[in-house]
Amino acid sequence: MRRALRSLCPVLLLGLAFVEAGCRSGLHPWLPREDCKVKIISDAAFVRTSRGDYVDGYVAEYNTDFQKERMFMVLEITHYPKGDRLIVTGRFTGDSVRMPFGDQKQDKVPVFLVERAHPNIPSVPGIPTLK
C-alpha cells in the first residue's frame, strides 16, 4: 500500500502543476467565450493591471441583467473613437485595472481580452414605400 502511495503522489503533484499552469496561462482554454455589445466610454489608454501586465485598450460599458457594467477591453490595435458601439467576442481574464471616473475615486474594472471586435451597426427595418 505504501509503495502505491509513493508512486502515486508524484504523479498527482505533476497533474496539479499542469492544471495550475493551464489556468494561469494567457490562453484560458477552460473559460467560455462571451459576446458583448459595448459602448466605448474612454479614449485609448495604456495601463497596468493588478497582476503587473501593461495593456492597451478602452473602458467600455455593457449591459448585464439590466444593469450597466464597466470593463477594460484589451485590444491589439486601438483605433476606435470614444462613443463607438462594438460587438466584441472574448474572455474575462480575472485581472483588473484601477480607473478614475468623474468625481469618484478609482474603481476596479475587470479586464476583458478581446479576440474579435466589429462595429455594432443596427440593420434598418424594411419599410414599404408609400404609394
C-alpha positions in Angstrom: 0.0 0.0 0.0 2.8 2.4 0.9 4.6 1.6 -2.4 1.5 2.6 -4.3 1.1 5.8 -2.4 4.8 6.7 -3.0 4.5 6.2 -6.8 1.1 7.9 -7.0 2.0 11.1 -5.1 4.5 12.5 -7.7 2.0 11.8 -10.5 -0.7 13.7 -8.7 1.6 16.6 -7.9 2.6 16.8 -11.6 -1.0 16.7 -12.7 -1.9 19.6 -10.3 1.1 21.6 -11.6 -0.2 21.2 -15.2 -3.7 22.2 -14.3 -2.4 25.3 -12.4 -0.2 26.3 -15.3 -3.2 25.9 -17.7 -5.4 28.1 -15.5 -2.8 30.8 -15.2 -1.8 30.9 -18.9 -2.9 33.7 -21.2 -4.9 31.3 -23.3 -7.6 30.4 -20.7 -8.9 27.4 -22.7 -11.4 26.5 -20.0 -13.2 29.8 -19.9 -16.0 30.2 -22.4 -16.0 33.0 -24.9 -18.6 35.8 -24.4 -20.2 38.1 -26.9 -20.9 41.6 -25.6 -22.4 44.7 -27.1 -20.4 47.5 -25.7 -20.1 51.3 -25.9 -16.6 52.8 -25.6 -16.6 55.5 -22.9 -12.9 56.5 -22.8 -10.1 57.3 -25.1 -7.4 54.7 -25.7 -5.2 54.1 -22.6 -2.0 52.2 -21.7 -2.4 50.9 -18.2 -1.0 48.4 -15.7 -3.2 45.6 -14.4 -3.2 44.4 -10.8 -1.0 41.5 -11.8 1.6 43.9 -13.3 0.9 43.5 -17.0 0.8 46.5 -19.2 -2.1 46.6 -21.7 -3.7 48.8 -24.3 -7.4 49.3 -24.6 -10.5 51.2 -23.7 -13.0 51.4 -20.9 -16.4 50.3 -22.1 -19.9 49.9 -20.8 -22.1 46.9 -21.4 -25.5 45.7 -20.0 -25.8 42.6 -17.9 -29.0 41.7 -16.0 -30.4 45.2 -17.0 -27.5 47.0 -15.2 -24.7 48.9 -16.8 -21.3 47.4 -16.0 -17.8 48.6 -17.0 -14.9 46.6 -18.4 -11.4 47.4 -19.7 -11.2 45.9 -23.2 -7.7 44.9 -24.2 -7.2 45.3 -28.0 -4.1 44.8 -30.0 -5.0 47.6 -32.4 -6.6 50.6 -30.7 -8.3 52.7 -33.4 -11.8 53.3 -32.2 -13.1 56.8 -31.1 -14.9 57.4 -27.9 -18.6 56.7 -28.3 -18.3 53.9 -30.8 -20.5 50.9 -30.3 -19.0 47.4 -30.9 -19.8 43.8 -30.7 -16.8 42.0 -29.0 -16.0 38.4 -28.5 -13.5 37.4 -25.9 -12.9 36.3 -22.3 -12.7 38.0 -18.9 -9.1 37.4 -17.6 -9.8 37.6 -13.9 -7.5 40.6 -13.7 -8.5 44.2 -13.1 -7.3 47.7 -13.5 -7.9 50.8 -11.4 -9.6 53.7 -13.4 -10.8 57.0 -12.1 -14.4 58.1 -13.2 -15.5 61.6 -12.8 -15.8 62.6 -9.1 -15.4 59.1 -7.8 -12.2 57.6 -6.6 -10.6 54.8 -8.6 -12.7 51.8 -9.4 -11.6 48.3 -10.0 -12.6 47.4 -13.6 -12.4 43.8 -14.9 -10.1 43.2 -17.9 -11.7 41.7 -21.0 -9.4 40.2 -23.5 -10.9 40.8 -27.0 -10.4 38.2 -29.7 -12.7 39.8 -32.3 -14.4 43.2 -32.5 -16.6 44.7 -35.1 -18.9 47.7 -35.3 -22.4 47.3 -34.0 -24.4 48.7 -36.9 -28.1 48.0 -36.4 -29.9 47.0 -39.6 -32.6 49.3 -41.0 -36.0 47.7 -41.0 -37.6 47.2 -44.3 -40.3 49.9 -44.5 -42.5 49.7 -47.6 -42.7 52.9 -49.7 -45.9 55.0 -49.8 -48.0 54.8 -52.9 
